[in-house]
Amino acid sequence: MKKVKKNKYIPTKNYILTILLIIGIIFLVLYITKWHEVKDNQDLTEHYLISSNTISLYIDEYNEIDSILTEAPSYFFILLGDTNNKDVYNLEKDIQSTIEKYDLENNFYLFDITNMKKEETNYLDKINNKFDLTGKKKITKIPTILYFENNKFINSVDNKEDLNNLIKLFKINQISQ
């Protein structure tokens, strides 16, 4: 004798619940994605080194440079950066541990060029002139870290490894202790 298969009846409510569950998962994924995007954009609106209280020496106006640097220590760094720039944010996060390791909090300035960048098309030329940077010393990109001794430009770097090498080369950690 042959067995006859019965078609199982699946209630309509199961289909509806499955569709609602799939729609709910889609909305949850979209919400999380949007939240993550907003969080990333919010991080870029502030300087990481300032918001994390790693450094407090902050320059945001071009005209303030002279007055601030007259009070600068015998050696210091100036990080040139702007907000809403992922490269600047990533560099700031990278160098935070170096600043803390070598106790450079009071020797590190952040020059926020956001306003200057909006107001002037030749902002890099103006900065180069201000610090008397010519030839190979010229700043060509942002972010850049400038190193000064006795108010004279010594070198510039644009990444954590080069900053660490610069510190070791000039024995900056020994000076600061």
Residue pairs with C-beta under 8 A, 6 or more apart in sequence:
43 89
44 83
44 84
44 85
44 86
44 89
45 83
45 84
46 83
47 58
47 81
47 83
47 88
47 89
47 92
47 110
47 112
48 54
48 89
48 92
48 93
48 96
49 55
49 79
49 92
49 95
49 96
49 99
49 108
49 110
50 56
50 58
50 110
52 96
54 96
54 99
54 100
54 105
55 99
55 105
55 108
55 109
55 110
56 105
57 68
57 106
57 108
57 109
57 110
58 109
58 110
58 112
59 65
59 68
59 78
59 109
59 110
59 111
59 112
60 111
60 112
60 114
60 115
61 115
62 116
62 126
62 130
65 111
65 130
68 109
69 76
69 151
72 109
72 148
72 151
73 106
73 107
74 149
74 150
74 175
75 107
75 147
75 148
75 149
75 150
75 170
75 172
75 175
76 107
76 108
76 109
76 147
76 148
77 104
77 107
77 108
77 109
77 145
77 146
77 147
77 148
78 109
78 110
78 111
78 145
78 146
78 148
79 91
79 92
79 95
79 108
79 109
79 110
79 111
79 143
79 144
79 145
79 146
80 111
80 113
80 127
80 139
80 142
80 143
80 144
80 145
80 146
81 88
81 91
81 92
81 110
81 111
81 112
81 113
81 142
81 143
82 88
82 112
82 113
82 114
82 117
82 142
83 112
83 114
84 114
85 142
85 143
87 142
87 143
88 142
88 143
91 143
91 145
91 158
91 159
91 160
92 143
94 159
94 160
95 145
95 160
95 163
98 104
98 160
98 163
98 164
98 167
99 105
99 108
102 167
102 172
102 173
102 176
103 173
103 176
103 177
104 172
104 176
107 176
113 123
113 127
113 142
116 123
116 126
116 127
117 123
120 126
124 138
124 139
124 140
124 142
127 133
127 139
128 134
128 138
128 139
131 146
131 153
132 153
133 139
133 153
133 156
137 153
137 156
139 146
139 156
141 158
143 158
144 156
144 157
144 158
145 156
145 157
145 158
145 163
146 153
146 155
146 156
147 153
147 154
147 155
147 156
147 157
147 166
147 170
148 154
149 170
154 170
155 166
157 163
157 165
157 166
166 172
167 173
